[in-house]
Amino acid sequence: MTDWRAVFVGFVVATVLGIIGLVVPGIGQIAAGLAGGFVAGYMAGGGLGSGFWHGLLAGALGGIIGGLLVGVAVGIAGLAIGPIGGAVTGVAGVGIFALAVAISLVMALESAVAGIVGAAVSS
């Protein structure tokens, strides 16, 4: 059974560290995803499979939210340019969607690995 509290806390940790990682060099987005997955796996406990699952969900949630934010930012920028910009960003939407999916997959996989480590430490 999924412990949504662990997933949410892992997502929040990854998000906060990701924001700090944008401002403070050296932390980076990869470290944020690893920390969020570790926290989700540690809180959920219950073995390596559980840690994998909870870390995966925390990372995927972060990736989906991040991808949506990138899409909204590009859409707003396109609308600010005018009708031509709106058309260009509409065409670029397919590429943005592919980028968002790739970001989600990378964040989910790295968080899943960290979730395994977190579950192993909690046991």
N, C-alpha and C positions, 0 to 999 in steps of 0.2 A: 504494500500500500504506500502511496506517495505521501510524504510528509511535506505539505505545501508550505508550512512555516519555515522549514529548512531551505526549501527552494527559494522562497521570497527573501530570506535573510542573505543567502548566497548571492542572489541577484543584486540586492542593495549594496552589499560589500563590493561586488564587481563594478557596479555603477559609480559608487563614491570614489573608489580607487582609480577608476578610469577617468573620472573628471579631474582628480588630482594629477593623474598621469599626463593630462594635457597641459597642465600648468607647470608641474615640476618634472624636469627631464630625468630620465633614469628609471622611473617606475614603469611607465609604459602600459599599453593595453594588454599585452600578454600577461604581465604580472597580475594585473587586475582580474583577468579571467581565471588565472590559476588560483588566486586567493579566494575568489567567489566560489569556485568549484570545491576547493578544500573545505571551506566553511560549511557548504551544503552537505558534503559527504560526512564531515565530522558530526554535524548536528543530527543527521539522519541515522548514522551508525548502521547496524544490522548486517554488516558484511560488505564484501567488495562489490557485489552486484548492486546493492542498494546505494553505495557510494557513487558508483558509476552513473546510475539512473538519476540521482538527485543532482549531481554535478552537471550532467548533461542537460537536465531541464533548466537549471539556473543559468548556464551558459547560453542555451538556446533562447531563453527569454530575453537575456541581455542583448543578444545578437539581433533578435527581431525588433526590439525597441530601438536599437542603434540604427538598423537599416531603415526603419520608418522615419526616424529623425533626419537621416541623410536625404531621403526622398522628399520630405516636406521642405527642407531647406533649399534643395535644388528647384523644386516647384515654385516656391516663393520668389527665388531669384529670377526664374524665368518669367514669371508674371510681372515682376518689377521692370523688366526690360521692355515689355509690351507684347503685342500679338505675335511678332516674329519669335521672340524669346519663349513664349508659351508653346509655339509649335515646335521649336527646337527641343525644349525640355520634354515635350510629349514624346517625340521620337527617341530621345535619350532615355526615356523611362524604362525601356527594355533593358538597357545596360545597367541602369541604376538598380533595377530589380535583381539582375544577375549578381551585381556586387553585394547587395544586401543578403542574398542567399549564401554567397561565399563567406561573408563575414559571420553570418549565423552559424554556418557549419564549422568554421575554424574555432569560434568562441565555444561552441558546444563541445567539440572534441577535446580541446585543451582543458575545459572545465571538468569534463568527464574523467579524464586521467587524474586531475587533481582531486576529484571526488573519491576516487579509489584510494588515493593516499590518505585523505582525510578519514575515510571509513576504517582503514587499517590502523591508523593512529588511535582512533576512538575505541577500538576493540581491545 
